[in-house]
Amino acid sequence: MIFAALLVLRILLHLFHLYRLQRRNPSEKLRNLTLVRVEAPIPPFSFFNRVFLHFPRNSDPADIEQIISHESVHIRQFHSLDILV
C-alpha cells in the first residue's frame, strides 16, 4: 500500500513539473500539437500532444523539424500512456 502511494505521489510530482514547465515557457500551436520552447537546455520529449524542446541560438531549422517529426510519432503512438502505465 505504501509503495503504491509513493508511486502515485511520484507521478503527481512529475505531472506538476510538466505543468510548471509549460506555464513558464512560451508555447505555440503547430499542426496538431503544442510546441513548448523550453529555455533550459533539456533533451527534447513529448507528453500527450505537447512537445518540449530547447531551441539553442544557432539551431538548424532542419534539425528542429526532424526532432518535432520524431516526437510527433511518439504522440501518434500514444507513448505517454505507455509511460504512465
Protein Blocks (a to p, Z undefined) as FASTA:
>chain_A
ZZmmmmmmmmmmmmmmmmmmmmmpccddehjbccdddfbdcddddehjbccddddfklcf
klmmmmmmmmmmmmmnommmmmmZZ
